[in-house]
Amino acid sequence: MTPSGILDSAYAAGIVPKRLYGRTQVKTLQARLSEDVLYSSYSAFFRTEPGVFFLNELVADPTIPAKFKEKFEARRRIRDLHVAPFLGIDRDFIAHCDSALLHDWHGLLQEAEDCKAIHYLESRKEAGDRLVVWTFSVVRRGTEVLSYRTGRYRTDQDTFMNKRTIGFPGVVSFYDCTLFSNGDFGTRENSLNALMSDLDISAVAMHGGEIPDPVPRGSVVVHEDDRRDVLLVLMDWTCPAWFEPTTRRLSLNDPRWLDLRTHNDIDDFEPWTKATLDAFCEADERF
C-alpha cells in the first residue's frame, strides 16, 4: 500500500496514532516508513515499489500473488558510500603531469607512488593541498551511454541540481584496495561496487552472468564544491547484453540512453559530465 492508502485505512479503523501530526501526514508517514526500512534490522515493512510498502509478516501468505511481494531496494545514497581513510594525491604532483600521463591512470599512480605523492586522508574536508580521488563510471552500450538526472542525494548546488549526468561517482577508500587491485589502489573495485549498488546488479551471479570490469580512461581535476577540488578517475564500463535499466529497478531520476553523437545540448549536463566529455574528446575517445 501507499502511505496515502495506509492512512485512509487507519482512519477508517480509528487507529491513527496521536503522534502522527502535521499538515501533510502522508509525507510524514512515508518519511517515517522509509527511515524504518532503511535503518531498522527488524522493520515490519519493506518496499515493493518506490513509495509502496508491504508487511513482512504477509510474505508467507499464499493468497497474495508473488509479484506483490518482490522487494525493491532503494538506491543507496552516495554519502553512505564514503568510508575513510580516503585516497589522496598531491595537488602539485597532478599540476605538473602532462596530458599523456593524466590519460594513463596506472602510469600516473606508479609515478605518484615513486614521488611519494600518494596519501590516505582521514577527512575529505581536511585534504589541504591534496586531491581526494573519486571514480566516475560511465556505462556504455555501443555508441550510447546511460544518463540520469541528479538529485539532492548528491548536492544542493545549482550547477548540479536536476542536471543530466552520465557518471556514477564514488570516493576511493583505503578499504577498496585489495590483493587483487593490481596496483590501481582499489579504483576498479570502487567503480564496480558503485555500479553494482546503483544499478542493482549485485545478484547477477545468481543467474550465471559475468560482470565485466570497468576500465580507467584517464583522470581530470574537477570542483567538488566551492571550497575544494577532487581528482576524477574516468571509468568506462561496457554493460552486458542482459542489462537494461528501468525506473522500477533503479530508483534513478529519468534514466535513459543517450547517443552523444547526436545529443548536443551541453548545457543540460552537470560540470563533472562536461569535464568527462572534454577529457574523452582530448584522448580521441569515441562514444
N, C-alpha and C positions, 0 to 999 in steps of 0.2 A: 504494500500500500504506500501511497504518497503521504507526506506529513499532513496534507490537507484532508485526505481520506481518513487518516488515523484520528485527527481532531474531530471530524464530523461524527465518527463512530463513538468517540469518547464522550462527546456532548450528548449524543443520543442515549448513551448508557449512564450518563450522570457521573462520570468518573474522572473528569478533568481536574488535575491537582491545582490547588490554590497558588503554588509557587510558579506555575506557568502563566506569567502575566506579560503585558505589553500590548502595543497597538498591532504588532504583526506576530501573533502567536505561531503562525505557520512557520515563519522564518526561525523563530526561537526554537521550536520543536525540531526542525530539520538540523539546525546547528548543534543541538544537544545530542541528537541521534548520531550525527556524523562524528562528533567528538567521542562518543561512547564506543562506536565501531572502531575508530582509529586507535584509541589508547587503552581500551579495556580488553584483557585477555579472555574475559568471561562475559562479553556482551551478549545480551539476549537477541540482538539483531545482526543482520548482515545486509549488504546492498545486493539487489538483483539488476538494477539499472541505476544510472545517475539520478538521485533523488527518490528512489523507490526502495523500501525496506521490507524485510521478511523476518519472521521469527525462527530462530534456530530450533526451537522445540517442535516445529511443524515439518522439519526436513524429512522425518521418517513417516509422515502421513501419506499413505498410498493413494488417497483420494485426490491429492494435489498433483497436477501434471509436473513432470521433471523440469520442463522449460521455465517454470516459475521459481525453481529452487537454485538456478545457476548463479553462483556468486560473481559479483562484479567487483574487481579490485580497483579502487580509485588510484589514479596516478600519484606516485609519491612526490611530495613537494621537494624541489631541489635543495632547499635549505636543510632538509632531513638527510641529505646525502653527504653533507660536509662533515668530515671526520679528521680532526687534527692528529698529528702534525701534517702540514701541507708542504708539497714540493715547491721550492722557490729557486730562481736563478738570478744572479746579479744583473741589475739593470745595465750597468756599464759594459758587462760582457756582451749582452744582447745588442747594445747600441753599436758595438764595433764589429758585429758579424756582417759579412757580405750577404747578398741575396741568395747566392748558391747554398751557403751554409744554413740560412733560415729555412730553405726548402728541403734540407736533408736532416730530418729530426734525429736520427740515430747518430749521424756525424756531429750534429750540434751538441748532443748530450755527451759524446765522447770528448769533444773539445772542452766543453764546460767542466767536465769532471777533471780533466788534466789541469785546468786553470783554477781548480778549487772554487768554482763559481756556483756550485750546487749546494743547497742547504735545505733543511727541513725546518719549518716555521710553526710555532705553537699557535699563532693567531694571524689571520689574514689582515686584520687592521693594523698589526704591528710589523708589517712586511718591510717598511722603511725603503731602502734602496734595492730591494729585491722584488722580482715579479713572481707572484703566485701563478702556478701553471694550471690551466684549465684544458680539458678536451672539449672539442666542439665537433660532434659527429654528424656528418651528412649522410642521409640514407638515399642511395641511388637505385634506380630501376631503369636500365637502359639510358636514355637521354633525359629522363625525368628525375626530379628529386622530391622527397616528401617535405611538405611545408605545413605550418600551422600558425595560429596567431598567439602571441604571448599574452599572459595574464598577470595578475597580481602575485602569483606564486613566485615570480622571478624578481620583479622590481616595480616600483611605482613611478619610475622616471617616464616623462612624456616621450622620450626618444625610443623607448621600448614598448610601452603600453599599447596593446592592440595592434602592434605591427606584425607583419608576417616574418617568420624565421624559417631557415632551412636546417637548423642545427639543434642537437640535443646536448646541452652542456653539463659538465661535471668537474669539480675541483679534484685534482690529483692528490692523493693522500699517501702517507707512509705505508698504510695498510693495503694499498693497491699493488705494491711491489712484491712479487713472489719469486720462487725459484725458477718459474717459467717465464719471467718477464723479458729475458733475453736482452738486457741492457737498456731497456726503454723506461726504467723506473716506474713501471706499472701503468703507463699511459694506455696501452692496449686493453688491459684489464679494466681500467676506469671507464674507458669508452664503451666497452662491451657491456659492462654492468649497467651503465646509464641507458643503453639501448634496450637491454633486456627488461629493465624496470619500466621505462617509459612506453615501450612498445608491447609490453605484456607477452614476451616470447620466452619467458623462463621455463615454461613447461614443454618446450618443443621436443626435448629428449624423450618425452613420453610417446611421441609419435614417430620416433626413429629418425627425425630430421637432423641435419647438421647446421650449425650456426657459423657462417664464415667469419673470419677475423677482420676487424676494421684495420685499415691501412693508413699510416700517417702520411700526409701530403704537404707538410711544412708547418711553419708557425708564424704568428703575427702578433704584434703588441696592440691591444685594444683597451678602451676605457671600460672599467667595471662600473664606476660611478664618477662623481665629480672629484673624489678625493684620491683615487688610485687607479693605476693601470694593471693589467694582467697579461700574461703570455698565453695566447690561444694556440693550442695544437690542433690543426685541422685533420680530422679523421674521416676517411672515406669508407663507407660500408655498403657493399652491394647486397641488397636483401635477397633472400632465397625466393624461388618462384612461388612457394606456397604462401608467402606472407602478403596479406592485403589489409591495410589499416582501415578501421571503421570507427565511427564515433562511439558505437556500442562498446567496443573493446577498450578504447584508449583514453577516454576522458580528456581528449585534446580539443582545443578550440579550432573549429573549421579545418580539419585535416584535409589536404588534397595534394595530388601530384602536380608538379609544375615542370613544364619544359622550358628551361631558362633561355633557350634559343629564341623563344617567341614571347616570353614574359619580360617585357621591357619597362615595367613600372618600378624603377629602382627606389623611388621614394616610399613605396609600400613596404620596404624591408627595414628591419631594425639594424643598428650600427654593426653588430657582430657579423650579420649576414653580408652586409655590404663589404666589410673588410675581408671576409672569406672569398667572396666573388672576385674582388680585386687580386687577392693572392693567387687564386686559381688561374685567373687570366694572365698574370705575370709569369706563372710557371707553364703557360701554354696548355693548361688542362682543358679538356673539352667535356662539357656536360651534355 
